[in-house]
Amino acid sequence: MRDKSDLTFWSCNQRVVTGIAFIASGVISFLLFSFAAILSKLLPPFQNSILRAIQDDRYYYFQLPLTIPVIVIAVYLHWLSMKLFKHA
């Protein structure tokens, strides 16, 4: 029979693994987006058809500047909602 300390250790260990997985997936996503949006445009043309399609794509090239105003509005609304919650 397990005691409470074993369950607490497993729960803590599971949280750490889940946190590391979230951070790793975020870093990998950021690196892939950076390659598709910025770095691939600076490199010479690729011979691989998939990398060539990423290099010629304009969607991600315009997505970053168009996302910045949305992020600013979302941060402002988050700040406003926290102020309203705190002072309500």
VOBA-613372 format. One record per residue: residue in three letters; x, y, z of N, C-alpha, C in turn; residue number from 0. Coordinates in nm, 2 decimals, decimal comma. Layout:
> res  n.east  n.north  n.up  ca.east  ca.north  ca.up  c.east  c.north  c.up  n
> Ala  X  Y  Z  X  Y  Z  X  Y  Z  NUM
...
END
This chain:
> res  n.east  n.north  n.up  ca.east  ca.north  ca.up  c.east  c.north  c.up  n
> Met  0,08  -0,12  0,00  0,00  0,00  0,00  0,09  0,12  0,00  0
> Arg  0,05  0,22  -0,08  0,13  0,34  -0,09  0,09  0,44  0,02  1
> Asp  0,19  0,51  0,06  0,15  0,62  0,16  0,14  0,75  0,09  2
> Lys  0,11  0,85  0,16  0,08  0,98  0,10  0,21  1,05  0,04  3
> Ser  0,32  1,02  0,10  0,45  1,08  0,05  0,48  1,03  -0,09  4
> Asp  0,45  0,90  -0,13  0,48  0,85  -0,26  0,39  0,92  -0,36  5
> Leu  0,26  0,94  -0,33  0,17  1,01  -0,42  0,21  1,16  -0,44  6
> Thr  0,26  1,22  -0,34  0,30  1,36  -0,35  0,43  1,37  -0,44  7
> Phe  0,52  1,27  -0,42  0,64  1,27  -0,50  0,60  1,25  -0,65  8
> Trp  0,51  1,15  -0,68  0,48  1,13  -0,82  0,41  1,25  -0,88  9
> Ser  0,32  1,31  -0,80  0,25  1,42  -0,85  0,34  1,54  -0,88  10
> Cys  0,44  1,56  -0,80  0,54  1,67  -0,82  0,63  1,63  -0,94  11
> Asn  0,67  1,51  -0,95  0,75  1,46  -1,06  0,68  1,48  -1,19  12
> Gln  0,55  1,44  -1,19  0,47  1,45  -1,31  0,45  1,59  -1,35  13
> Arg  0,43  1,68  -1,26  0,42  1,83  -1,29  0,55  1,88  -1,35  14
> Val  0,66  1,84  -1,30  0,79  1,88  -1,36  0,81  1,84  -1,50  15
> Val  0,77  1,71  -1,53  0,78  1,65  -1,66  0,69  1,72  -1,76  16
> Thr  0,57  1,75  -1,71  0,47  1,82  -1,79  0,51  1,96  -1,82  17
> Gly  0,57  2,03  -1,72  0,62  2,17  -1,74  0,74  2,17  -1,84  18
> Ile  0,83  2,07  -1,83  0,94  2,07  -1,93  0,89  2,04  -2,07  19
> Ala  0,79  1,95  -2,08  0,73  1,92  -2,21  0,67  2,05  -2,27  20
> Phe  0,59  2,13  -2,19  0,53  2,25  -2,24  0,64  2,35  -2,29  21
> Ile  0,75  2,37  -2,21  0,85  2,46  -2,24  0,93  2,41  -2,37  22
> Ala  0,95  2,28  -2,38  1,02  2,23  -2,49  0,94  2,25  -2,62  23
> Ser  0,81  2,22  -2,61  0,72  2,24  -2,73  0,71  2,39  -2,77  24
> Gly  0,71  2,48  -2,67  0,71  2,62  -2,70  0,84  2,66  -2,77  25
> Val  0,95  2,62  -2,72  1,08  2,65  -2,78  1,09  2,59  -2,92  26
> Ile  1,05  2,47  -2,94  1,06  2,41  -3,08  0,97  2,48  -3,17  27
> Ser  0,85  2,52  -3,13  0,75  2,59  -3,21  0,81  2,73  -3,25  28
> Phe  0,87  2,80  -3,15  0,93  2,93  -3,18  1,05  2,92  -3,28  29
> Leu  1,13  2,81  -3,27  1,24  2,80  -3,36  1,19  2,76  -3,50  30
> Leu  1,09  2,68  -3,51  1,04  2,65  -3,65  0,97  2,77  -3,71  31
> Phe  0,90  2,85  -3,63  0,84  2,97  -3,69  0,95  3,07  -3,73  32
> Ser  1,05  3,08  -3,65  1,16  3,17  -3,68  1,23  3,13  -3,81  33
> Phe  1,25  3,00  -3,83  1,31  2,96  -3,95  1,22  2,99  -4,07  34
> Ala  1,09  2,96  -4,06  1,00  2,98  -4,17  0,98  3,12  -4,20  35
> Ala  0,97  3,21  -4,10  0,94  3,35  -4,12  1,06  3,44  -4,15  36
> Ile  1,18  3,40  -4,10  1,29  3,49  -4,11  1,41  3,43  -4,18  37
> Leu  1,46  3,32  -4,12  1,59  3,26  -4,16  1,58  3,20  -4,30  38
> Ser  1,47  3,14  -4,34  1,47  3,08  -4,47  1,47  3,18  -4,58  39
> Lys  1,43  3,31  -4,55  1,44  3,41  -4,65  1,58  3,46  -4,68  40
> Leu  1,66  3,44  -4,58  1,80  3,49  -4,59  1,90  3,39  -4,65  41
> Leu  1,86  3,27  -4,65  1,94  3,16  -4,70  1,93  3,15  -4,86  42
> Pro  2,03  3,09  -4,92  2,02  3,07  -5,07  1,91  2,97  -5,10  43
> Pro  1,86  2,96  -5,22  1,75  2,87  -5,26  1,79  2,73  -5,23  44
> Phe  1,69  2,66  -5,18  1,70  2,52  -5,14  1,68  2,43  -5,26  45
> Gln  1,73  2,31  -5,26  1,70  2,21  -5,36  1,58  2,12  -5,32  46
> Asn  1,56  2,11  -5,19  1,45  2,03  -5,14  1,32  2,10  -5,17  47
> Ser  1,22  2,03  -5,22  1,09  2,09  -5,25  1,02  2,14  -5,13  48
> Ile  1,02  2,07  -5,02  0,95  2,12  -4,90  1,01  2,25  -4,84  49
> Leu  1,15  2,25  -4,83  1,22  2,37  -4,79  1,20  2,48  -4,88  50
> Arg  1,20  2,45  -5,01  1,18  2,55  -5,11  1,04  2,62  -5,10  51
> Ala  0,94  2,53  -5,07  0,80  2,59  -5,05  0,79  2,68  -4,93  52
> Ile  0,86  2,64  -4,82  0,87  2,72  -4,70  0,94  2,85  -4,73  53
> Gln  1,04  2,85  -4,81  1,12  2,97  -4,85  1,04  3,06  -4,93  54
> Asp  0,96  3,01  -5,02  0,88  3,09  -5,11  0,75  3,14  -5,05  55
> Asp  0,71  3,08  -4,94  0,58  3,12  -4,88  0,58  3,26  -4,82  56
> Arg  0,47  3,33  -4,84  0,46  3,47  -4,78  0,37  3,48  -4,66  57
> Tyr  0,30  3,37  -4,63  0,20  3,37  -4,52  0,27  3,40  -4,39  58
> Tyr  0,37  3,33  -4,35  0,43  3,35  -4,22  0,52  3,48  -4,22  59
> Tyr  0,56  3,52  -4,34  0,63  3,65  -4,35  0,55  3,76  -4,30  60
> Phe  0,42  3,76  -4,34  0,33  3,87  -4,30  0,26  3,84  -4,17  61
> Gln  0,26  3,72  -4,12  0,18  3,69  -4,00  0,24  3,76  -3,88  62
> Leu  0,37  3,77  -3,86  0,43  3,83  -3,75  0,40  3,98  -3,73  63
> Pro  0,41  4,06  -3,83  0,37  4,20  -3,81  0,22  4,22  -3,79  64
> Leu  0,14  4,13  -3,85  0,00  4,15  -3,83  -0,05  4,09  -3,69  65
> Thr  0,03  4,01  -3,63  0,00  3,96  -3,50  0,03  4,06  -3,38  66
> Ile  0,12  4,15  -3,40  0,17  4,24  -3,30  0,05  4,32  -3,25  67
> Pro  -0,03  4,39  -3,33  -0,15  4,46  -3,27  -0,24  4,38  -3,19  68
> Val  -0,27  4,26  -3,24  -0,36  4,17  -3,16  -0,30  4,13  -3,03  69
> Ile  -0,17  4,11  -3,02  -0,10  4,08  -2,89  -0,11  4,20  -2,80  70
> Val  -0,09  4,33  -2,85  -0,10  4,45  -2,77  -0,24  4,46  -2,71  71
> Ile  -0,35  4,44  -2,79  -0,48  4,45  -2,75  -0,51  4,34  -2,64  72
> Ala  -0,46  4,22  -2,67  -0,49  4,11  -2,57  -0,42  4,14  -2,44  73
> Val  -0,30  4,19  -2,44  -0,23  4,23  -2,31  -0,30  4,34  -2,24  74
> Tyr  -0,35  4,44  -2,32  -0,42  4,55  -2,25  -0,55  4,50  -2,19  75
> Leu  -0,63  4,42  -2,26  -0,75  4,36  -2,20  -0,72  4,28  -2,08  76
> His  -0,61  4,20  -2,08  -0,58  4,12  -1,97  -0,55  4,21  -1,85  77
> Trp  -0,47  4,32  -1,87  -0,44  4,41  -1,76  -0,56  4,48  -1,71  78
> Leu  -0,65  4,52  -1,80  -0,78  4,58  -1,76  -0,86  4,49  -1,68  79
> Ser  -0,88  4,36  -1,72  -0,96  4,27  -1,64  -0,90  4,24  -1,51  80
> Met  -0,77  4,23  -1,50  -0,71  4,21  -1,36  -0,73  4,33  -1,27  81
> Lys  -0,72  4,45  -1,33  -0,75  4,57  -1,25  -0,89  4,58  -1,20  82
> Leu  -0,99  4,54  -1,29  -1,13  4,54  -1,25  -1,15  4,43  -1,15  83
> Phe  -1,09  4,32  -1,16  -1,11  4,21  -1,06  -1,05  4,25  -0,93  84
> Lys  -0,93  4,31  -0,93  -0,86  4,35  -0,81  -0,94  4,46  -0,73  85
> His  -1,00  4,55  -0,80  -1,06  4,67  -0,73  -1,21  4,65  -0,72  86
> Ala  -1,27  4,54  -0,76  -1,41  4,52  -0,75  -1,46  4,49  -0,61  87
END
